[in-house]
Structures are given as C-alpha cells and as structure tokens.
Amino acid sequence: MSEQSESIRIIKDSVTLLELKKIAEERFGDMAKAVVDIERAVMAIGGEMHADEEQILLEAGSKQEDLWGVNLYPDASGENFVEFDSMINIRPRQGNRSRGVENEKIRTAVLEIIKKLVK
C-alpha cells in the first residue's frame, strides 16, 4: 500500500468534525477532498486527489457510477460546508457534463450521506 492510500480512510460509520478538520489541515488547510458512494452510503477522505479516493473505494467493491467527488470545508456551515467540484464527476454517459453534480436526486443523496457520516 502506498503512503497515499494509507492516508485515505473509508468512513462507514462516522468521522467527527474535529477529525475532518485535522485531515483538512494536513492536506489543504481548510478543505478535505471526499468521494461519496451513494449506493453503499460510505465515503473516502484524506486523499490528495478525488481519483485516489475513488480508486480505494473501487478496490473495496464500489461501482464507479455510484461515486461522486466533493470538497468538505469543516470550518464552514450550511451549504458552504460541501462543494460539488471534482473531475471524477464529469461523466457524459451518465448525463453529468460538469465537475458538479447536476442531478438533484444524486446531489441530495450525497448530502444526506455526508450529514449522516460527519458528526
């Protein structure tokens, strides 16, 4: 396992806001990248790139079409806490042509999972 993959965690139960803030400070200062699996209701955090977290989830049994990348800002609140912006979200074959998440149903599912996992 590379150093990069060792720093990526798959969150199945929960992660505290304090833990998330520490992860953010270690990587980008005020932001942590995360990839959410909307089918399995888990997320990977701690990677330098969404693609690294995506790969860890794929190796753990996730399907690519269920994975969506976001940025989490632990010091922010409300809708500023989650930013839908990731290269892995660009998938014309699934009708998503931007780095955001255009499907409201998918965006809502991502937000609900994050709300459940971040305490």
Secondary structure, DSSP 8 states (H G I E B T S, - for coil): --HHHHH-EEESS-B-HHHHHHHHHHHTSS-EEEEEETTTTEEEE--SSHHHHHHHHHHTT--GGGEEEEEE-TT--GGGSEE---GGG-BGGGTB-SSS---HHHHHHHHHHHHHHB-
